[in-house]
């Protein structure tokens, strides 16, 4: 079971802003397994762990 106590989650809109991608790209990441999403049944919404989003952001040296 996943420990949710020390994790911070954001919704789809915020996740798109953090990654700088469209909603369809974010959902593609979810469907192909690149990004894990958590479905909240009572709200019928998706949540993304902020740490998983940050892991997708890659530091690229200047000039590349």
N, C-alpha and C positions, 0 to 999 in steps of 0.2 A: 504494500500500500504506500502511496505517495504522501510524504509529510508536507502539508500545505501551510503550516504555521509561519515559517520563515521565508515565504515566497511572495513576490509581488506580481500581480497579474494585471494585464491591460486588455481592453476590447479590440475589436478589429480595426476601428478607425485609428486609435492610438498606435497600434502595431504598425499600420501602414505608414504613419507619420515617422515613426522611429526608423523604419527601414528605408523610407523614401520610395516605396513601391505602391502599385495600384492594389485594389482589393482582389482583383482576379489573380495577380501575381502572388499575393499573400496566400490565397486559397490553393494555388498550385503548389506552393511550398508545403502546405499542410497535406495535400493529397498525395504528393510524391514522397513524403516522409522526411523532407528537409527540416520541417518545423513541426513541433508537437503543439497541438491545440487541445484545450479542455472544453467539453460541451457542458453548459449549465442547463439542465433539463427544464427546470421550472421557469427559467427566463428565455429558453430557447435561443441561447447566445453562445458565442465562443469566447474563450479567454486564452491569452498567450502569456507564458512566463517571461518576464522581462529579461531574465538571465539567458534564456534561449534566444531571444531577439538579439541581445548584445553579442552572443556567440556567432551570429551570422554576419555581424559587422566586422570587416577585416581591415586592418591597418595596412595601407599601401604606401611605400616610400614615395616621397615627392619626385615627380618627373617620370613616373611610370605610366 
